[in-house]
């Protein structure tokens, strides 16, 4: 069966309108209706998470405390999406152990915003840095050279697994520039991280006899203090409760 053609624009996506005796063209409503689907197709969401939503997020049934805590997390995400973009902090930061459902919730929030017509991109943190680094190679493809600018300019940026990269001066400078630019221009950032942070309820890092931090798994150690400060300035922090591995819950 052939696709139906819009009777208003004949499939062109434009209609002729006349106002005050002057004719002009404007986008047809059929194109506006298809916009969310196009935005989601271009968002780069991995196949594993393309159907992620708050409605299909599985709550634990055998742990009442975790069930209540995660139900409150869902309410916080719904409130963020409902109030967006008129929020004090334009971003979301999910902090928690691996397997607590952070990526599912982050993508669910992004998809809800895409459905409202906002533009957004999903980037795996390590893959983004690899693409930005590759972009300095003259032989690299156009997509790699554009990765850095996309991370700066896209309306909503989702960074998954923030800090999951061996820290170097280049990595720290790159992530600081991205987060600082987005913070200064109030461009929303949705991020997930497995790293700990005292302001998210984790114990402060201890200083050992050698004067070094006893743990290398704190957020500030992997992205730098400047980026970490900006991140907390621009994002509502959601601390994921300790619970059974979300991936195991989904396989039952």
C-alpha positions in Angstrom: 0.0 0.0 0.0 1.4 3.4 -0.9 1.9 6.0 1.9 -1.1 8.4 2.2 -0.4 11.9 0.9 -1.4 14.9 2.9 -4.4 16.5 1.1 -3.3 20.0 2.3 0.2 20.1 1.0 0.3 17.2 -1.4 3.3 15.7 0.3 5.5 18.8 -0.1 5.4 19.8 3.6 4.4 23.4 2.7 1.1 25.2 2.3 0.4 28.5 0.7 -1.3 31.0 3.1 -2.5 34.5 2.5 -2.6 37.2 5.2 -3.4 40.8 4.6 -3.4 40.3 0.9 0.1 38.8 0.9 0.8 35.2 0.0 3.5 33.1 1.6 4.4 29.6 2.5 4.5 28.0 5.9 5.0 24.4 7.1 2.1 22.1 6.9 0.7 20.6 10.1 1.4 17.1 8.8 5.2 17.9 9.1 4.7 19.2 12.6 3.0 16.0 13.6 5.9 13.9 12.3 8.6 16.1 13.9 8.9 14.0 17.2 9.5 10.8 15.2 12.2 12.6 13.1 13.9 14.0 16.2 14.0 10.6 17.9 15.4 9.0 14.7 18.3 11.6 14.7 18.9 11.5 18.5 21.4 8.6 18.3 19.6 6.5 21.0 21.1 3.0 21.1 18.7 0.2 20.0 18.7 -1.3 23.5 17.0 1.9 24.9 14.9 3.0 22.0 11.7 2.0 23.8 12.8 3.2 27.3 10.0 5.0 29.1 8.9 5.8 32.6 5.9 3.5 32.1 8.0 0.4 31.4 10.6 1.1 34.1 10.4 -2.0 36.4 10.2 -1.3 40.1 11.5 -4.0 42.5 8.6 -6.1 44.0 10.6 -7.8 46.7 12.2 -4.8 48.3 9.6 -2.3 49.6 12.2 0.4 50.6 13.8 0.3 47.1 10.3 0.3 45.5 9.3 3.5 47.3 12.7 5.2 46.7 12.5 4.4 42.9 8.9 5.5 42.7 10.0 8.8 44.1 12.8 9.0 41.4 10.1 8.4 38.7 8.1 11.3 40.2 11.2 13.6 40.1 11.8 12.7 36.5 8.2 13.3 35.5 8.2 16.7 37.3 11.4 17.7 35.5 9.9 16.9 32.1 6.6 18.5 32.9 8.2 21.8 34.0 10.9 21.8 31.3 12.3 24.3 30.3 11.0 26.5 33.1 13.2 24.9 35.7 15.8 26.4 38.1 18.3 23.9 36.9 18.0 22.9 33.2 19.7 19.5 33.6 19.5 16.1 35.3 22.4 14.1 36.9 21.7 10.5 37.8 24.3 9.2 40.3 24.3 5.6 41.4 25.9 2.1 41.2 25.9 0.2 37.9 22.7 -1.6 37.2 20.3 0.8 39.0 18.5 1.9 35.8 20.1 5.3 35.3 20.4 5.1 31.5 16.9 3.8 31.1 15.5 6.8 33.1 17.8 9.3 31.4 16.7 8.1 27.9 13.1 8.0 29.0 13.4 11.7 30.0 15.1 12.6 26.7 12.4 10.7 24.7 9.6 12.6 26.5 11.3 15.9 25.7 11.8 14.8 22.0 8.0 14.0 21.9 7.4 17.6 22.9 9.4 18.9 20.0 12.8 19.6 21.6 15.9 18.4 19.9 18.5 16.2 21.6 21.4 13.8 21.2 22.6 10.7 23.0 26.3 10.3 23.5 28.2 7.6 25.3 30.8 9.6 27.2 33.8 7.5 26.2 32.7 7.2 22.6 32.2 11.0 22.4 35.7 11.7 23.6 37.1 9.1 21.2 35.2 10.8 18.3 36.4 14.3 19.4 40.0 13.1 19.5 39.6 11.4 16.1 38.3 14.7 14.7 41.7 16.2 15.0 43.0 13.7 12.4 42.7 15.3 8.9 41.7 11.9 7.6 38.7 11.6 10.0 35.2 11.7 8.7 32.9 14.7 8.9 30.8 13.2 11.7 33.9 12.9 14.0 34.9 16.5 13.3 31.3 17.6 14.1 31.1 15.6 17.4 32.5 18.3 19.6 30.3 21.1 18.1 27.3 18.8 18.4 28.0 18.3 22.1 28.2 22.0 22.6 25.3 23.2 20.5 22.6 20.5 20.5 19.5 21.7 22.4 19.6 18.8 24.9 22.7 16.6 25.4 22.5 13.2 27.1 25.9 12.0 28.3 25.8 8.4 29.5 28.5 7.0 31.9 30.1 10.4 32.6 33.6 10.0 33.8 34.2 6.5 32.4 37.4 7.4 30.8 41.0 7.4 32.0 41.6 11.0 33.1 44.2 13.0 31.3 44.7 16.8 30.9 43.1 16.6 27.5 40.1 14.7 28.8 39.6 17.1 31.7 40.0 20.2 29.5 37.5 18.8 26.9 34.8 17.8 29.3 35.2 21.1 31.2 34.8 23.1 28.0 31.6 21.2 27.1 30.0 21.4 30.5 31.0 25.0 31.1 29.7 26.1 27.7 26.4 24.4 28.2 26.1 25.8 31.7 26.9 29.3 30.6 24.3 29.1 27.8 21.7 27.3 29.9 21.7 24.4 27.5 20.2 21.3 29.2 22.5 18.4 30.0 21.2 15.0 31.1 24.0 12.8 32.5 24.5 9.5 34.2 27.5 8.4 36.2 28.6 5.5 38.4 31.1 7.7 40.2 30.5 8.9 43.8 30.2 12.4 45.1 29.9 13.7 48.7 27.1 16.1 47.7 25.0 13.1 46.5 25.2 11.5 49.9 28.5 9.6 49.5 31.2 9.7 52.1 33.9 12.4 51.4 37.1 10.9 50.0 39.8 10.1 52.5 43.4 11.4 52.2 46.0 8.7 52.7 49.5 8.9 54.2 50.9 9.8 50.8 48.6 12.8 50.6 46.5 11.3 47.7 42.9 10.5 47.6 42.3 6.9 48.7 39.7 6.4 46.0 39.9 7.2 42.3 36.2 6.8 41.8 35.0 10.2 42.8 33.4 12.4 40.2 35.7 15.3 40.7 38.8 13.1 40.2 37.6 11.9 36.8 36.2 15.1 35.2 38.0 17.8 37.3 36.7 20.1 40.0 35.7 22.9 37.5 33.5 20.6 35.5 32.1 18.9 38.6 31.2 22.3 40.1 29.4 23.5 36.9 27.6 20.2 36.7 26.1 20.6 40.1 25.3 24.2 39.3 23.2 23.3 36.2 21.7 19.9 37.1 19.1 18.5 39.5 20.9 15.6 41.2 19.0 12.3 41.5 20.7 9.7 43.7 19.7 6.2 42.7 18.9 3.9 45.6 20.9 0.7 46.1 18.8 -2.1 44.8 19.0 -5.3 42.8 20.7 -5.0 39.4 18.1 -3.5 37.0 19.3 -5.7 34.1 18.5 -8.8 36.1 15.0 -7.6 37.0 14.3 -7.1 33.2 15.2 -10.7 32.4 12.7 -12.3 34.8 
